[in-house]
Amino acid sequence: MKVLAIIGTPTREKGYTTRSVEVLEQSLRRKSDVQFEYLYLEDRNLSRCQGHLSCVKFGERQCPFHDEIAPIKAAIEAADVVIFASPVHC
């Protein structure tokens, strides 16, 4: 089973968000053979959506940031399981 963990914390390995995913990874590894991949959004230097809505009106390939997000989309499609982990500051 191929697992992709998309992590949205800027603290990378030092934060509680990543540590929480690591606990989940250890649990999954005890139960089955898994390939675990971590994708840190902080490393991708993604542009923020500008609300052009061209992706909605004309299709996702018309998004001005299509080339930036294409590798992430490919990683998601190749995975059997996707974990989205984001910090909560409250």
C-alpha positions in Angstrom: 0.0 0.0 0.0 1.4 3.4 -1.0 0.6 6.2 1.5 1.2 9.9 0.8 1.2 12.3 3.7 0.7 16.0 2.6 1.9 18.1 5.5 1.1 21.8 5.6 3.2 22.9 8.6 6.1 25.2 8.1 8.0 23.6 11.0 8.5 20.4 9.0 9.9 17.5 11.2 10.0 19.6 14.3 6.2 20.2 14.7 3.4 18.3 16.3 1.7 17.9 13.0 4.5 15.8 11.5 5.0 13.9 14.8 1.3 13.0 14.7 1.6 11.6 11.2 4.7 9.7 12.2 2.7 7.9 14.9 0.1 7.0 12.3 2.9 5.8 10.0 4.3 3.5 12.8 0.8 2.1 13.4 0.3 1.4 9.7 3.7 -0.3 9.4 2.9 -2.7 12.2 -0.3 -3.8 10.4 0.9 -4.0 6.8 3.6 -3.4 4.3 3.4 0.2 3.3 5.4 2.7 1.3 5.2 6.1 3.1 6.0 9.3 1.4 6.0 12.8 3.1 5.2 15.8 0.9 5.8 19.1 2.7 4.0 22.0 1.1 6.5 24.4 2.6 9.1 22.9 0.2 7.0 23.5 -2.9 6.9 27.3 -2.8 3.3 27.3 -4.1 1.7 30.5 -5.2 -1.7 31.4 -3.7 -4.9 31.2 -5.6 -5.8 34.6 -7.0 -9.5 33.8 -7.6 -9.3 34.0 -11.4 -11.8 31.1 -11.6 -10.3 30.1 -15.0 -10.0 26.6 -13.6 -13.7 26.5 -12.9 -14.7 28.2 -16.1 -12.3 26.5 -18.6 -10.8 23.5 -16.8 -8.0 22.8 -14.4 -5.3 23.1 -17.1 -6.2 26.8 -17.5 -5.2 27.5 -13.9 -2.2 29.9 -13.9 -0.6 27.6 -11.3 -1.2 24.3 -13.1 2.5 23.5 -13.6 3.1 24.1 -9.9 0.5 21.7 -8.7 0.8 19.1 -11.4 3.5 17.1 -9.5 1.4 17.1 -6.3 -1.7 15.9 -8.2 0.4 13.1 -9.8 1.6 12.0 -6.4 -2.0 12.0 -5.1 -3.2 9.9 -8.0 -0.3 7.4 -7.5 -1.1 6.9 -3.8 -3.6 4.4 -2.4 -4.1 6.5 0.7 -3.6 10.2 1.1 -3.3 11.9 4.5 -3.8 15.6 4.8 -2.1 17.1 7.9 -2.4 20.7 8.8 -1.5 22.5 12.1 -4.2 23.9 14.2 -3.3 27.1 16.1 -5.8 27.9 18.7 
